[in-house]
Amino acid sequence: MNERLVLERQRRVTAWQRFVSRGVPDRSVPAGVLASWARSAASVPADRVSAPVSDQAPAWTGSPLEFATRDLRPELMALAQDGDLMVALADARGQLLWTAGSARMQRLGQALNFVPGGHWDEGSVGTNALALALRERTAVRVFAAEHYVQAVHDWVCYGAPLRDAQGTLLGVLNLSTVWEQSTPLGLASAQHYAQRIEAQLAQGPQVTLRVRLCGTPLVQLGGRCLHLTPRQLELLAVLALHPEGLTLDALHAHVYGDAPITSSTLKSEVSTLRGLLGGQIASRPYRLSVPVELDVTRLEGLLLAGALDGALDLFDGPPLPLSESPLLSYWRSYLDGALRRAVCGRRDPALLWRYAARFDDLEALALLESLLEAGDARREVVRARRAALLAVR
């Protein structure tokens, strides 16, 4: 083991112990870390064992950072595997958006909630490279016991801020591993990949494609409404659901299934859609080359987070109900079943009333009737709706 690293770690442990137990600062500790310790001490227990995790899914899919890192993420994943690292992207609030790591680092990261949705801002977990890079707007290294929370003392982390072309701070790239593997190349690597991401942010599109599939379809590119045929909507939906891209054969299977549609017909339809989108469909693999906001993936995130009021606000009906696309048929069934089970499982009369008022569901109505008190006027309305539904079936 590197003797220099062992000595550095011992010095940091001693300095941390003196600060936490007696509030005595050690001037050998970097000034930025000492200042962060002082801020952390006001709100973060030094014995905190993991980061808090939000019950709201992080805004990742279709975000500028998600788009800017699409081509780079395979390389970052390989870096993580080869270097026994954890690679993470976080937003400007310090919430993790995406992570990749070796098996060991993933295991260690999960124990600390170093996972998408985890909050690694200074106010949540104290001093760490991710939070310090966001605060100081520069690349930083936080080594071993320089972390304020003791649970992270076995790590060394390198953070580099990420800015768009206008200089707006969008988030941070973080590389982490165990302290024994600390190397000057760690900080250089974080800066290198951050610069590549910023270069992509600088040349990336300035528009967003917004796609609503639930209820009445709506497609907007940069705020301009696009009028698409049902087939074009299917193609767009399938591509939006696969931001990593699809081969021609996979795209054909997801859109047409076993229907006898030729590959040349599919290529022609993709070409037409590409023209309507201003060229924003790349090939090999086929993928959208513009940030996308897709209602069905947002709905899925709300359901996973248990945010059922928000999910009901978003779900105006099944996505593209007339489509025979195998992929879209799956999503229709999946989202309908997931929403129904989540609402019924909550057994909340107010939530069930909202759901039953919009969807003809005998089981939900029966459950709602059983939960409403005898004097509740809604009970008779629910009973009448159930009788009417049974009469027409």
C-alpha positions as CSV (number, residue, x, y, z in Angstrom):
1,M,0.0,0.0,0.0
2,N,1.2,3.5,-0.8
3,E,2.8,4.8,2.4
4,R,2.2,8.4,1.5
5,L,-1.6,7.8,1.2
6,V,-1.6,5.9,4.5
7,L,0.0,8.9,6.3
8,E,-2.3,11.4,4.6
9,R,-5.3,9.4,5.6
10,Q,-4.1,9.2,9.2
11,R,-3.5,12.9,9.4
12,R,-7.0,13.6,8.0
13,V,-8.6,11.2,10.5
14,T,-6.9,12.9,13.4
15,A,-7.9,16.4,12.0
16,W,-11.5,15.2,11.6
17,Q,-11.7,13.8,15.1
18,R,-10.4,17.0,16.6
19,F,-12.8,19.1,14.7
20,V,-15.9,16.9,15.3
21,S,-15.2,16.3,19.0
22,R,-13.8,19.8,20.0
23,G,-14.4,22.1,17.0
24,V,-10.6,22.6,16.6
25,P,-9.6,23.3,12.9
26,D,-6.4,21.8,11.6
27,R,-4.8,24.2,9.1
28,S,-3.2,21.4,7.2
29,V,-6.7,20.6,5.9
30,P,-7.6,22.4,2.7
31,A,-9.3,25.7,3.4
32,G,-12.4,24.7,1.3
33,V,-12.8,21.5,3.2
34,L,-12.5,23.3,6.6
35,A,-15.1,25.8,5.6
36,S,-17.3,23.0,4.4
37,W,-16.9,21.2,7.7
38,A,-18.0,24.3,9.6
39,R,-21.1,24.6,7.5
40,S,-21.8,20.8,7.7
41,A,-21.5,20.8,11.5
42,A,-24.6,23.1,11.7
43,S,-27.0,20.6,10.1
44,V,-25.5,17.2,9.4
45,P,-24.7,14.5,12.0
46,A,-21.2,13.2,11.5
47,D,-22.5,9.7,12.2
48,R,-25.1,9.8,9.4
49,V,-25.0,6.4,7.7
50,S,-26.6,7.3,4.2
51,A,-27.9,10.1,2.1
52,P,-31.6,10.9,1.9
53,V,-33.4,9.7,-1.3
54,S,-36.1,11.7,-2.9
55,D,-39.6,10.1,-3.4
56,Q,-39.7,12.0,-6.7
57,A,-37.9,10.6,-9.7
58,P,-35.0,12.8,-10.8
59,A,-35.5,14.8,-14.0
60,W,-33.1,12.8,-16.1
61,T,-34.6,11.4,-19.3
62,G,-34.6,14.1,-22.0
63,S,-32.7,16.6,-19.8
64,P,-29.7,18.6,-21.3
65,L,-27.3,16.5,-19.3
66,E,-28.9,13.2,-20.4
67,F,-28.7,14.3,-24.0
68,A,-25.2,15.7,-23.8
69,T,-23.8,12.4,-22.3
70,R,-25.6,9.8,-24.4
71,D,-22.6,9.0,-26.6
72,L,-20.2,9.3,-23.7
73,R,-22.0,7.1,-21.1
74,P,-20.7,3.8,-22.6
75,E,-17.2,5.1,-22.2
76,L,-17.9,6.2,-18.6
77,M,-19.3,2.8,-17.8
78,A,-16.2,1.1,-19.2
79,L,-14.0,3.5,-17.2
80,A,-15.9,2.6,-14.1
81,Q,-15.5,-1.1,-14.7
82,D,-11.8,-1.0,-15.6
83,G,-10.9,1.5,-12.8
84,D,-13.0,0.0,-10.0
85,L,-14.9,3.4,-9.9
86,M,-18.3,4.8,-9.3
87,V,-19.2,7.4,-11.9
88,A,-22.1,9.8,-11.2
89,L,-23.9,12.7,-12.8
90,A,-25.8,15.1,-10.5
91,D,-28.0,18.1,-11.0
92,A,-27.3,21.6,-9.7
93,R,-29.0,20.8,-6.4
94,G,-26.7,17.8,-5.8
95,Q,-29.3,15.1,-6.6
96,L,-27.9,12.1,-8.4
97,L,-29.3,11.6,-11.9
98,W,-27.3,8.7,-13.2
99,T,-24.6,6.3,-11.8
100,A,-22.5,3.5,-13.1
101,G,-19.8,1.5,-11.3
102,S,-17.9,-1.7,-10.8
103,A,-19.6,-4.4,-8.8
104,R,-17.7,-3.5,-5.6
105,M,-18.4,0.2,-5.9
106,Q,-22.0,-0.3,-6.7
107,R,-22.4,-2.4,-3.6
108,L,-20.6,0.3,-1.5
109,G,-22.6,3.0,-3.1
110,Q,-26.0,1.4,-2.5
111,A,-25.2,1.1,1.2
112,L,-24.7,4.9,1.3
113,N,-27.6,5.7,-1.1
114,F,-25.2,6.9,-3.7
115,V,-27.8,6.0,-6.2
116,P,-30.1,8.0,-8.6
117,G,-32.4,10.1,-6.5
118,G,-29.9,10.4,-3.6
119,H,-29.2,13.8,-2.3
120,W,-25.5,14.6,-2.0
121,D,-25.7,18.3,-1.4
122,E,-23.7,19.7,1.5
123,G,-26.9,20.2,3.6
124,S,-27.8,16.5,3.3
125,V,-24.5,14.7,3.7
126,G,-21.9,17.3,4.6
127,T,-18.6,17.7,2.9
128,N,-18.0,15.7,-0.3
129,A,-16.5,16.4,-3.7
130,L,-19.8,16.6,-5.5
131,A,-21.2,19.3,-3.2
132,L,-17.9,21.2,-3.0
133,A,-17.6,21.3,-6.8
134,L,-21.1,22.7,-7.0
135,R,-20.3,25.3,-4.3
136,E,-16.8,26.4,-5.5
137,R,-17.5,26.0,-9.2
138,T,-14.2,24.2,-9.7
139,A,-12.9,20.7,-9.8
140,V,-12.1,19.3,-6.4
141,R,-10.7,16.2,-4.6
142,V,-12.1,15.1,-1.3
143,F,-10.0,12.4,0.3
144,A,-11.0,9.9,3.0
145,A,-11.7,11.7,6.3
146,E,-12.0,15.0,4.5
147,H,-15.6,13.8,4.0
148,Y,-17.6,15.2,6.9
149,V,-19.8,12.1,7.4
150,Q,-17.7,9.2,8.7
151,A,-19.5,6.6,6.6
152,V,-17.7,8.0,3.5
153,H,-14.2,8.0,5.1
154,D,-13.2,5.0,3.0
155,W,-13.8,6.9,-0.3
156,V,-11.8,9.4,-2.4
157,C,-14.0,11.5,-4.7
158,Y,-13.3,13.8,-7.6
159,G,-15.9,16.3,-8.7
160,A,-16.0,18.7,-11.7
161,P,-18.8,21.2,-12.4
162,L,-20.8,21.1,-15.6
163,R,-21.9,24.3,-17.3
164,D,-23.9,25.0,-20.5
165,A,-22.8,27.4,-23.2
166,Q,-24.1,30.4,-21.3
167,G,-22.2,29.4,-18.2
168,T,-25.2,28.3,-16.2
169,L,-24.3,25.5,-13.7
170,L,-26.2,22.4,-14.6
171,G,-24.6,19.9,-12.3
172,V,-21.5,17.9,-11.6
173,L,-19.6,14.9,-12.8
174,N,-18.2,12.8,-9.9
175,L,-15.7,10.0,-9.9
176,S,-15.3,7.9,-6.7
177,T,-13.3,4.9,-5.5
178,V,-11.8,3.7,-2.3
179,W,-9.1,5.9,-0.7
180,E,-6.3,3.3,-1.3
181,Q,-6.7,3.9,-5.1
182,S,-6.3,7.7,-4.9
183,T,-4.3,9.1,-7.8
184,P,-3.5,12.5,-9.3
185,L,-5.1,11.1,-12.5
186,G,-8.5,11.0,-10.7
187,L,-9.0,14.7,-10.7
188,A,-7.5,15.1,-14.2
189,S,-10.0,12.4,-15.4
190,A,-12.9,14.2,-13.9
191,Q,-11.9,17.5,-15.5
192,H,-11.3,15.8,-18.9
193,Y,-14.7,14.2,-19.0
194,A,-16.4,17.3,-17.7
195,Q,-14.9,19.3,-20.5
196,R,-16.2,16.8,-23.1
197,I,-19.7,17.0,-21.6
198,E,-19.6,20.8,-21.7
199,A,-18.4,20.7,-25.3
200,Q,-21.5,18.7,-26.1
201,L,-23.7,21.0,-24.1
202,A,-22.3,24.0,-26.0
203,Q,-23.1,22.5,-29.5
204,G,-26.3,20.6,-28.5
205,P,-29.7,21.7,-29.7
206,Q,-31.4,24.5,-27.8
207,V,-34.9,23.1,-28.3
208,T,-36.8,20.4,-26.5
209,L,-39.2,17.8,-28.0
210,R,-42.3,17.5,-25.8
211,V,-44.5,14.4,-26.5
212,R,-47.8,13.7,-24.9
213,L,-49.2,10.3,-25.6
214,C,-51.8,9.9,-22.8
215,G,-55.2,11.2,-23.8
216,T,-55.1,13.6,-26.8
217,P,-51.7,13.3,-28.4
218,L,-49.6,16.5,-28.5
219,V,-46.1,17.0,-30.1
220,Q,-44.2,20.2,-29.7
221,L,-40.7,21.0,-31.0
222,G,-39.3,24.1,-29.5
223,G,-42.8,25.2,-28.6
224,R,-44.1,24.7,-32.1
225,C,-46.9,22.1,-32.5
226,L,-46.3,19.3,-35.0
227,H,-49.3,17.6,-36.7
228,L,-48.3,13.9,-37.2
229,T,-50.2,11.0,-38.6
230,P,-51.0,8.0,-36.3
231,R,-48.1,6.1,-37.8
232,Q,-45.7,8.9,-37.3
233,L,-46.8,9.2,-33.7
234,E,-46.1,5.5,-33.2
235,L,-42.6,5.9,-34.7
236,L,-41.9,8.9,-32.5
237,A,-43.2,7.3,-29.4
238,V,-41.1,4.2,-29.9
239,L,-37.9,6.3,-30.5
240,A,-38.7,8.4,-27.5
241,L,-39.0,5.3,-25.3
242,H,-35.5,4.2,-26.4
243,P,-33.2,7.2,-26.0
244,E,-30.2,4.8,-26.5
245,G,-31.3,4.0,-30.0
246,L,-32.6,1.1,-32.0
247,T,-31.5,-1.0,-34.9
248,L,-33.7,-1.0,-38.0
249,D,-34.9,-4.5,-37.1
250,A,-35.7,-3.6,-33.5
251,L,-37.6,-0.5,-34.6
252,H,-39.6,-2.6,-37.0
253,A,-40.4,-5.2,-34.3
254,H,-41.5,-2.5,-31.8
255,V,-43.7,-0.6,-34.3
256,Y,-45.1,-3.3,-36.6
257,G,-44.7,-6.6,-34.8
258,D,-45.3,-9.4,-37.3
259,A,-47.2,-7.2,-39.8
260,P,-45.8,-7.6,-43.4
261,I,-44.3,-4.2,-43.7
262,T,-41.0,-4.0,-45.5
263,S,-37.8,-2.4,-44.2
264,S,-37.8,0.0,-47.1
265,T,-41.3,1.2,-46.1
266,L,-40.0,1.8,-42.5
267,K,-37.0,3.7,-43.8
268,S,-39.2,5.9,-45.9
269,E,-41.5,6.6,-42.9
270,V,-38.5,7.4,-40.7
271,S,-37.2,9.7,-43.4
272,T,-40.5,11.6,-43.5
273,L,-40.6,11.9,-39.7
274,R,-37.0,13.1,-39.7
275,G,-38.0,15.9,-42.1
276,L,-40.9,16.9,-39.8
277,L,-38.6,17.0,-36.9
278,G,-36.0,19.2,-38.6
279,G,-33.5,16.4,-39.1
280,Q,-33.5,15.4,-35.4
281,I,-33.3,11.7,-35.9
282,A,-29.9,10.1,-36.1
283,S,-29.2,6.7,-37.6
284,R,-27.0,3.6,-36.8
285,P,-28.8,3.3,-34.4
286,Y,-32.0,5.2,-35.0
287,R,-32.5,7.7,-32.1
288,L,-33.8,11.1,-31.4
289,S,-31.0,13.7,-31.4
290,V,-32.9,16.3,-29.3
291,P,-33.8,16.4,-25.6
292,V,-37.2,14.8,-25.1
293,E,-39.9,15.3,-22.4
294,L,-42.2,12.2,-22.6
295,D,-45.3,12.0,-20.5
296,V,-45.4,8.2,-20.2
297,T,-41.9,8.0,-18.7
298,R,-42.7,10.9,-16.4
299,L,-45.9,9.1,-15.3
300,E,-43.9,6.0,-14.6
301,G,-41.5,8.0,-12.4
302,L,-44.4,9.5,-10.5
303,L,-45.9,6.0,-9.9
304,L,-42.5,4.7,-8.7
305,A,-42.2,7.6,-6.3
306,G,-45.7,7.0,-5.0
307,A,-46.8,10.5,-6.2
308,L,-50.3,9.4,-7.1
309,D,-52.0,12.8,-7.2
310,G,-49.4,13.9,-9.8
311,A,-49.9,10.7,-11.7
312,L,-53.6,11.2,-11.9
313,D,-53.0,14.8,-13.1
314,L,-50.9,13.5,-15.9
315,F,-52.9,10.5,-17.0
316,D,-55.7,11.7,-19.3
317,G,-56.2,8.3,-20.8
318,P,-54.3,5.4,-22.3
319,P,-51.4,6.3,-24.6
320,L,-52.4,5.9,-28.3
321,P,-55.3,3.6,-27.6
322,L,-55.8,2.6,-31.3
323,S,-52.2,1.7,-31.9
324,E,-51.3,-2.0,-32.5
325,S,-47.6,-1.4,-31.9
326,P,-46.4,-4.2,-29.6
327,L,-44.3,-1.8,-27.5
328,L,-47.1,0.8,-27.1
329,S,-49.6,-2.0,-26.3
330,Y,-47.3,-3.1,-23.5
331,W,-47.0,0.5,-22.2
332,R,-50.8,0.9,-22.3
333,S,-51.4,-2.2,-20.3
334,Y,-48.5,-1.5,-17.9
335,L,-49.4,2.0,-17.0
336,D,-53.1,1.4,-16.8
337,G,-52.6,-1.6,-14.4
338,A,-49.9,0.2,-12.4
339,L,-52.0,3.3,-11.8
340,R,-55.1,1.2,-11.0
341,R,-53.3,-1.0,-8.5
342,A,-51.5,1.9,-6.9
343,V,-54.7,3.9,-6.4
344,C,-56.7,1.0,-5.1
345,G,-53.8,-0.1,-2.9
346,R,-53.7,3.3,-1.2
347,R,-57.3,2.9,-0.1
348,D,-57.7,6.7,0.1
349,P,-61.4,7.7,-0.6
350,A,-60.4,11.1,-2.0
351,L,-57.9,9.6,-4.4
352,L,-60.3,6.8,-5.4
353,W,-63.0,9.4,-6.0
354,R,-60.7,11.3,-8.4
355,Y,-59.8,8.0,-10.2
356,A,-63.4,6.6,-10.4
357,A,-64.8,10.0,-11.6
358,R,-62.6,9.6,-14.8
359,F,-62.5,5.9,-15.4
360,D,-65.2,3.2,-15.5
361,D,-63.7,0.7,-13.1
362,L,-66.2,-1.6,-11.3
363,E,-63.6,-2.8,-8.8
364,A,-62.4,0.7,-7.9
365,L,-66.1,1.8,-7.5
366,A,-66.8,-1.1,-5.2
367,L,-63.8,-0.4,-3.1
368,L,-64.7,3.3,-2.9
369,E,-68.2,2.5,-1.9
370,S,-66.9,0.3,0.9
371,L,-64.6,3.1,2.2
372,L,-67.1,5.9,2.1
373,E,-69.1,6.5,5.3
374,A,-72.8,5.8,5.4
375,G,-73.8,9.5,5.4
376,D,-71.5,10.5,2.6
377,A,-73.5,11.7,-0.4
378,R,-70.9,10.4,-2.8
379,R,-71.8,6.8,-1.8
380,E,-75.1,6.9,-3.6
381,V,-73.4,8.4,-6.7
382,V,-70.9,5.6,-6.7
383,R,-73.6,3.0,-6.2
384,A,-75.6,4.4,-9.1
385,R,-72.5,4.4,-11.4
386,R,-71.8,0.8,-10.5
387,A,-75.4,-0.2,-11.3
388,A,-75.3,1.6,-14.6
389,L,-72.0,-0.1,-15.6
390,L,-73.3,-3.5,-14.7
391,A,-76.5,-2.9,-16.7
392,V,-74.6,-2.3,-19.9
393,R,-72.2,-5.2,-19.6
